[in-house]
């Protein structure tokens, strides 16, 4: 099992095959640590699927949602008889 060179956590499958975008060397960096390195060019082999962890905390800072825009795209006919 490959470990992250920064935090020493076990790498997921997609993390262990991630390469540097220019040098093509394996990065061996987990997703969490990679987020802390802005602008690092990376690439994954073709066909590698990265699945989102539903329990991972999401960074929602600055993500303001305009509810009027969300609801205006739906036409809800709740009073309509079937």
C-alpha positions as MATLAB code, in Angstrom:
seq = 'XXXXXXXXXXXXXXXXXXXXXXXXXXXXXXXXXXXXXXXXXXXXXXXXXXXXXXXXXXXXXXXXXXXXXXXXXXXXXXXXXX';
ca = [
       0.000    0.000    0.000;
       1.374    3.364   -1.007;
       1.267    6.181    1.524;
       1.003    9.956    1.108;
       4.452   11.546    1.233;
       3.011   14.516    3.154;
       0.606   13.115    5.773;
       1.491    9.383    5.636;
      -2.123    8.226    5.048;
      -2.841    5.196    2.866;
      -3.574    6.308   -0.693;
      -6.777    5.367   -2.506;
      -6.393    3.639   -5.877;
      -6.805    6.809   -7.938;
      -4.387    8.718   -5.674;
      -1.665    6.104   -6.108;
      -1.663    6.409   -9.924;
      -1.784   10.220  -10.087;
       1.235   11.693  -11.868;
       2.815   15.118  -12.162;
       1.456   16.841  -15.260;
       4.887   17.841  -16.585;
       7.496   15.417  -15.221;
       5.158   12.384  -15.377;
       6.494   11.154  -12.008;
       4.118    9.572   -9.489;
       3.060   12.169   -6.913;
       2.020    9.872   -4.039;
      -0.089   12.658   -2.526;
      -3.607   12.162   -1.129;
      -6.547   14.303   -2.244;
      -6.591   16.216    1.055;
      -2.956   17.276    0.783;
      -3.281   17.957   -2.946;
      -5.970   20.549   -2.209;
      -3.378   22.475   -0.193;
      -1.009   22.740   -3.188;
      -2.669   25.141   -5.650;
      -1.552   25.061   -9.254;
       0.214   21.686   -9.167;
      -0.265   20.132  -12.621;
      -1.580   16.584  -12.283;
      -2.925   13.866  -14.532;
      -4.586   10.483  -14.114;
      -4.352    7.552  -16.529;
      -7.213    7.310  -19.001;
     -10.150    5.399  -17.591;
      -9.445    6.114  -13.911;
     -12.657    7.140  -12.171;
     -12.485    9.304   -9.067;
     -15.442    8.676   -6.796;
     -16.474   11.392   -4.375;
     -16.644   10.441   -0.725;
     -20.172   11.350    0.460;
     -18.921   11.687    4.045;
     -16.024   14.003    3.205;
     -16.520   17.560    4.395;
     -17.089   19.924    1.532;
     -15.665   23.416    1.397;
     -18.800   25.533    0.984;
     -17.292   28.878    1.896;
     -18.401   31.463   -0.646;
     -21.006   29.154   -2.191;
     -24.081   31.358   -1.925;
     -27.215   29.835   -3.430;
     -29.943   32.036   -4.837;
     -33.060   30.007   -4.019;
     -35.201   32.004   -6.452;
     -33.012   30.814   -9.345;
     -33.238   27.197   -8.230;
     -37.013   27.149   -7.821;
     -37.701   29.137  -10.998;
     -36.377   26.311  -13.164;
     -39.166   23.998  -11.953;
     -42.839   24.285  -12.846;
     -44.702   22.828   -9.884;
     -48.411   22.353  -10.489;
     -49.392   21.265   -6.994;
     -53.016   22.400   -7.324;
     -53.591   20.556  -10.590;
     -56.080   17.647  -10.518;
     -54.840   14.398  -12.057;
];
